[in-house]
């Protein structure tokens, strides 16, 4: 013990250049306070700049998105959670529109608040005997894991956003320079169907795989629709022409303004679901017509890729003279496939529900 104290005393008394380095001296207290004050002033200036660009409506939308998302996750009843999810889709669509992304807003409204809402409403209308709920401990573990995953995602997004370069990305200028050769006037359509058409090809492939998977899990064919109530018939008479007209307009308008195949296909899929609920027997997911409709968009994309590889010198390389017509033709088949795929998933889920309701005791 005595030797240890002597060694420490010897090191403390040793000069800075004699066998060791002294730790850097701390800045004076006044200088540290000045640094903290300057940092606080910079943060306040940034917040003021952000607040100047954000209005009361934007803050209200942001708060509404957060509140509705929390309600959709923690609501104990499926009806409340589904209602919150539908409201979340509508509020998120308005928020995307406020951010200047009308294409994303249309897709969110059609998919998040439309087709997905129909699937969830059909699920909560399930007439099968309820499954016993998990215990309090299991539910608490799920909430803890979900909260941790959400916090980790928020931190990762914050780090990613803070690492973005301050200067403006040149991609928008590159797209604007290439627009004359794209065949369309809307830059989003040009990117999705020409410049980055591989992404759209993979997206429709994922949708086809999902529709085929859900259809394969269905244990019987879609039954004939039940006789609808007069209110449903009136609703269908009003909604079907409107949905058909809107989907056609979005499909054609997508070449010059926000719209396109995904938004049009989602609305057309919603129209097919409404028609089924109104008593119209549409092509089921296991029928020949329904199967062809589901894969038509993917097959058209693959045929176009092969043809351009032979004639244009590259996969999905579109010549400017024919790009517009090819994009509109492919988008038409994509909209048909998206509508058929979404309707197929709805009908396949309904087939299993009807089967288990009709079987005593819920056995299949």
KEZATOR-39902 format. One record per residue (C-alpha): x negated, y negated, z; residue in one letter. Coordinates in steps of 0.05 Angstrom, whole numbers, plus 5000, padded with zeros to 4 digits. Layout:
KEZATOR-39902
XYZA
...
//
This chain:
KEZATOR-39902
500050005000X
494349525017X
490949654951X
497449504914X
498148824948X
490748674933X
491748854859X
497848404852X
494147834886X
488247934840X
492747914778X
496247284803X
489546934815X
486547154748X
485946594696X
490546594635X
485046784587X
481947324631X
485147984608X
492547774605X
497647274580X
501746824623X
509246814609X
511646194571X
513545624615X
520945474621X
523544834593X
525244284643X
532344304671X
534243654637X
532143914569X
536144554579X
542344144597X
541343714535X
541044334491X
547444614520X
550843944510X
548743914437X
551244624427X
557944454457X
558543834413X
557144254350X
562444764370X
567544214383X
566043904315X
567144574280X
573644684317X
576043994297X
574444134224X
578344794228X
584144454264X
584443914211X
585644454157X
590444874198X
597544624208X
602844794259X
605945294211X
599345664203X
598345714278X
605545954287X
604546484233X
598046714265X
601246774333X
607247134303X
602747644268X
599047794332X
605347854374X
609148284324X
603048744314X
602448854389X
609948994395X
609649494337X
604049874372X
606349874445X
613949904436X
616450534472X
622350644424X
621650814350X
627250334331X
623749734362X
616949934333X
619850014263X
623449344267X
617049014290X
613249334232X
618249074182X
617748374211X
610148444210X
610348584135X
614447964122X
610347504166X
603847774137X
606447644067X
607946914085X
601046854117X
597547114054X
601546614013X
599246054058X
592046284049X
592746213974X
593146953956X
600047033923X
598247703892X
596647993960X
602847673989X
607347993936X
604148673947X
604848614022X
612148414017X
613848973967X
609849534000X
609249344073X
616249054081X
619749444027X
617950164010X
614250304075X
620150004112X
624950484076X
620651074095X
620450864168X
627850724171X
629151414142X
624551704195X
628051374254X
634751594226X
632352324233X
637952734265X
633453294290X
633153414365X
628052944397X
621153214414X
619353134488X
615052524496X
607952564519X
606352444592X
604351784621X
597051984624X
596752174551X
600151534530X
595351124572X
589351474539X
592151324471X
593050594489X
585950544517X
582950874455X
586950424410X
584949804448X
577549994445X
578050154371X
581449484358X
576249104398X
570549454361X
573749294294X
574648564314X
567348514335X
565048844271X
569248364229X
566647764268X
559447984257X
560748094183X
564147424173X
558647054211X
553447384167X
556647124103X
552446614066X
554545894073X
554045743999X
559845903952X
559746583918X
558346543842X
563247113828X
569046633815X
564846253764X
562846913731X
570247123725X
572146443697X
566646483645X
568947183623X
576447023620X
576646873545X
574647593531X
579247913583X
585647933542X
589847613598X
590446933630X
590947123703X
584147243735X
586647763785X
589548183729X
583148103690X
579048363748X
583648943765X
585049193694X
578748993657X
572548773695X
573549253755X
578549743726X
574950323760X
577850083826X
584950093798X
583750783768X
581651053836X
587550703870X
592751033825X
589051693834X
589851633910X
597251483902X
598252093857X
594452533906X
598852283963X
605252403924X
603053103903X
601053263975X
607553034005X
611553393952X
607554023963X
609154004038X
616653954024X
619754644034X
625454583986X
628154173929X
631353503941X
638753623955X
644253253920X
645552573951X
651352544000X
657452133984X
655651414004X
660150934041X
663550374004X
658749864036X
652750244008X
655850263939X
657149513939X
650049393964X
647249823908X
651349473855X
648348803878X
641249033891X
639649493832X
640248973776X
636348473818X
630748963833X
630349203761X
630048483735X
624748273786X
620348873773X
620548753698X
618948013707X
613148163754X
610348673705X
610448193645X
608547573685X
602447923714X
598347753652X
599147003663X
600846913737X
601447293803X
604647973793X
602748613759X
603749363760X
603249483835X
608348963855X
613049163798X
612249893814X
613849783888X
620249413871X
622249943820X
620850483872X
625350113921X
630750103867X
630250853859X
630950953934X
637150503935X
640050883876X
639051543913X
642351273976X
648151033933X
649451733908X
645651723842X
641852373831X
634952173806X
629352623782X
626352983842X
618953023856X
618753763836X
622553673771X
619153623704X
621152903691X
619152673761X
612353023757X
610852713689X
612852023715X
608252093776X
602052253735X
603551823674X
599451223697X
593351633717X
593552023651X
594051373612X
588051093648X
583951723635X
585851733562X
583851003556X
577251133590X
575651703543X
577651303481X
573550703500X
567551133516X
567751393444X
569850763406X
567450173448X
560950443475X
562850483548X
568050743597X
573950263602X
570349733561X
576049363526X
575048963462X
577648253468X
582148333406X
586148913436X
585048813511X
591648453523X
595948973490X
592249553524X
592749233592X
600249123586X
601249833562X
597150133618X
600649683670X
607449913645X
605650643656X
602250473723X
608650133747X
612650753727X
607851213764X
607750773826X
615350753828X
615951503817X
610551663869X
613551233923X
620551503909X
617852213908X
614852133978X
621451854003X
625552423973X
620752963996X
621052714067X
628652694064X
628953414038X
625353684099X
629653274146X
636053524115X
633554244118X
631854224192X
638453874209X
642454404173X
638754974208X
641355144278X
636354974332X
631854584283X
628355214259X
626355244187X
//
